[in-house]
Amino acid sequence: MVMPVPERLSRFCRAYTSAIFTYERMRIFMRAGLAGNAFNRRYLDHVAKSMLAPMAEEITAAEGRHHATTEHMWNLHGGTVFRGTPGVI
């Protein structure tokens, strides 16, 4: 049986946030950003291509009538990161 997209998305988001919200990972990301390092841009490009674009495609395919864009997925990602960052930094 195929798991519904909302449930898959919820599970993925929980797993993703538990992976990225570590003190070490957030410290590296923040420090690299403040230093103007290209690490952040490369990471976010990777997130867009390997995670957000496929998520938008899955949601669009499942919903049929709504077209999810990568921009919608960035809003989801940004909201998730915004809510979790204060607990780590």
Secondary structure by P-SEA (a helix, b strand, c coil): ccccaaaaaaaaaaaaaaacccaaaaaaaaaaaaaccaaaaaaaaaaaaccaaaaaaaaaaaaccccccaaaaaaaaaaaaaacccccc
